[in-house]
Amino acid sequence: MTSTMIGRQAVVVGAGMAGLPAARALADYFEHVVVLERDALPLDASHRAGTPQARHTHGLLGGGQRALSDLFPSFEQDLAAAGAVPLKVGLDLRLEMPGFDPFPQRDLGVTGYAMSRPLIEFTARQCLNRNANITIRENCRAQDLVMSPDDVTVSALRFVNGEGRRETLSTDLVVEASGRGNLTLGFLESIGQPPPEETVIGVDIGYATAVLAIPGEVPADWTAVMTFDTPARGGLAGIMLPLEQNRWIVTVVGRHDNKPPGDWDGFLAYARQLRTPTIYQAIKGAEQLGEIARFGFPASVCRHFDRLEEFPRGLLPLGDAICRFNPVHGQGMSVSAQEACLLHELLRRRAEETDPLDGLASAFFSEAAKLIETPWALAAIPDYAVPETEGQRPEDLEQRLAFSAALFQLAATDVSVHKLLVEVLHLLKPQSVLNDPDLVERVKGVAVRA
Ligand SMILES: Cc1cc2nc3c(=O)[nH]c(=O)nc-3n(C[C@H](O)[C@H](O)[C@H](O)COP(=O)(O)OP(=O)(O)OC[C@H]3O[C@@H](n4cnc5c(N)ncnc54)[C@H](O)[C@@H]3O)c2cc1C
């Protein structure tokens, strides 16, 4: 072992957008990292059964792009080489929201990429494959965890391999990035420890997504569009991004009893109901590629592992297993990648300690909770504005909504505030930067005049 190695073997469950960066983070501190994935993994950027959400629009925020680039230095170049479409956030993306059709388009110096979720995942997988001490084992379904004889440490994981045989892997650390957290919750139950408390926001959202060939004639003033409706109209939304191979992906989102249908005519009619005609006009004559995909998302769920008094050593859930965000805000992959960077940083700080794994989970949970605070609030507050949303609304909801509305108004007229707002929305800066007293005064000034 080199001096920075803290264990012989770590196992990651799930080769999705939390598992891939987490495996990379672990590879600097464990001699060997094994990623177990239940699916067969495609040799290109195509779909697989274990991530049905990947058929829908997946925006990668600036904070996620930065985190993935920290772990995989060639990530952006690899994406671009594979056909991801570069976007100047603020300029190329036409944002339509009540009061702004569109929000002023400006180059804020923030560049991102638009591409399919399978391309993001395939690119990250290829980056991971360049690490000699990481093995991805596909067609392997993790089943349960094994406690060491001293009853304090997770020491092994049992799984069923591609031939249907049961195997056991001994491990110093299991990172559960299965998207669901069932392994962790099942294990806590089996050893008589309580599950984490949960905050649940019942959003009851329906997604429908079409992929289209980009026609010859396209509007010159945008490359991507996001259209949002008022909370009173259920926050109806349309999101349209370019993809690799000269395609558009178009998602329409509704809630409760107004969810979008799965046939093309119905999809078009639904797109026509959006608050502006931009998306409908663009897609009405475009050629549809493949079927329309649908997805139901009942609730955002945040599990407060940081509030647990005890947690088994050698186990760490990460990504959606900790927190599932309302997907409309495009945060899940980015937060997962940031959590992987956090894990990397914690391992770096602890590598020289006598027992680096002692207390790792509680240190991770408390830092991860801070990291989740901003994206959770950014998604929760507008969700609570929709009358049918279920959950415990904050007492100051009206003030927060009024502040947010005034902040957008100020950002429309002030480039530096616009840039700051975009940096927060892209998880490049924490929401706390918006508490700057001078900024708060200016926002309040706008609110008073409105
Ligand atoms: C409709 C929709 C749209 C979304 N849009 C966006 C967006 O625009 N931007 C964004 O950032 N996020 C978006 N998200 C969220 C994003 O998909 C997730 O946050 C992200 O994929 C989380 O990564 P994960 O690794 O935790 O889970 P996943 O990426 O779902 O990966 C879990 C992996 O674990 C594997 N697995 C599960 N159980 C086992 C087992 N027992 N053994 C072995 N392997 C197992 C699965 O096959 C899968 O590969 C969206 C989500 C939805 C539902």
The ligand as a Gaussian input file, in Angstrom:
#p B3LYP/6-31G(d) Opt

LIG

0 1
 C      -37.633000      12.087000     -15.196000
 C      -36.319000      12.499000     -14.584000
 C      -35.584000      13.525000     -15.154000
 C      -34.381000      13.922000     -14.574000
 N      -33.709000      14.985000     -15.088000
 C      -32.543000      15.365000     -14.529000
 C      -31.810000      16.465000     -15.056000
 O      -32.238000      17.163000     -15.978000
 N      -30.610000      16.764000     -14.483000
 C      -30.119000      16.053000     -13.416000
 O      -29.028000      16.357000     -12.934000
 N      -30.806000      15.026000     -12.882000
 C      -31.983000      14.668000     -13.404000
 N      -32.683000      13.618000     -12.862000
 C      -32.134000      12.951000     -11.679000
 C      -31.034000      11.945000     -12.031000
 O      -31.505000      11.003000     -12.960000
 C      -30.563000      11.256000     -10.760000
 O      -30.443000      12.185000      -9.718000
 C      -29.216000      10.602000     -10.917000
 O      -29.259000       9.651000     -11.918000
 C      -28.812000       9.958000      -9.583000
 O      -27.806000       9.048000      -9.746000
 P      -27.787000       7.667000      -8.922000
 O      -26.507000       7.025000      -9.325000
 O      -28.076000       7.906000      -7.500000
 O      -28.982000       6.823000      -9.517000
 P      -29.080000       6.236000     -10.981000
 O      -28.366000       7.087000     -11.943000
 O      -30.525000       5.944000     -11.202000
 O      -28.249000       4.885000     -10.947000
 C      -28.534000       3.800000     -10.097000
 C      -27.813000       2.595000     -10.678000
 O      -27.851000       1.525000      -9.739000
 C      -28.152000       0.307000     -10.429000
 N      -28.698000      -0.601000      -9.415000
 C      -29.864000      -0.474000      -8.733000
 N      -30.004000      -1.481000      -7.857000
 C      -28.896000      -2.269000      -7.987000
 C      -28.449000      -3.462000      -7.354000
 N      -29.177000      -4.046000      -6.388000
 N      -27.267000      -3.991000      -7.723000
 C      -26.509000      -3.408000      -8.697000
 N      -26.892000      -2.273000      -9.339000
 C      -28.057000      -1.711000      -8.982000
 C      -29.135000       0.754000     -11.510000
 O      -29.232000      -0.177000     -12.551000
 C      -28.493000       2.065000     -11.953000
 O      -27.511000       1.857000     -12.918000
 C      -33.892000      13.238000     -13.411000
 C      -34.640000      12.210000     -12.851000
 C      -35.843000      11.854000     -13.418000
 C      -36.652000      10.772000     -12.747000

